[in-house]
């Protein structure tokens, strides 16, 4: 397939360049805000519409701070040691989903404590909205020609103009946008159409995202500075997804058993 070669810069305002990646973040927060406001009308919602803005603010801080710290610590700690100021040069790129997830979890825990609401009730409400950001983020990765896949001879392969090797590769960003974004969003929204036992939606998100990411990692090119594989085949992304799968599975079992007990 032919890569569309979209300019990663959406538009310029004088010397300021606005990238699609930044617009993807803004659009994510907007759509998540709209969806959570809609979900807050449900009778079992732990939050009302007026509380959603504060929740989004906490979540946005968690995503940005956690995502940046996660990338630095998990993927480029050596560069941080050599140049600590690089941590703050976010315009040079570098965000980690797993770090962002930990940041959001911490932010939701703080918000839940301040509001006196059970932590899992908050995360259950937020979980179905997260795939919106995942979809937009992966599409921004595709436009920015980053996180591409491994070489392939299949008809679905693409040659990314920025690839110095000029190889036909899996468009793994699109695979992730489909599985982690569209499919996960549809499944979680369908399950959450009525009240579910506490912890179920959070567990399903962790379990299904972890599985989707684990599968796509088989065709995603590992970062050039992290070529060491665990057990000779497992990538860093797969390693970080394993705890999500295990915790998610545990939460689902906990929620179903609690429902049976009730």
Buried (B, 14 or more C-beta within 10 A) or exposed (E): EEBEEEEBEBEEEEEEBEBBBEBBBEBBBEBBBEBBBEBBEEEEBBBEEEBBEEBBBBBBBBBBBBBBBBBBEBBBEEBBEEEEEBBEEEEEEBBBBBBBBBBBBBBBBBBBEEBEBEBBBBBBBBBBBBBBBBBBBBBBBBBBBBBBBBBBEEEEBBBBEEBEEEBBBBBBBBBBBBBBBBBBBEBBBEBBEEEBBBBBBBBBBBBBBBBBBBBBBBBBBBBEEEEEEEEEEBBBBBBBBEEBBEBBBBBBEBBBEEEEEE
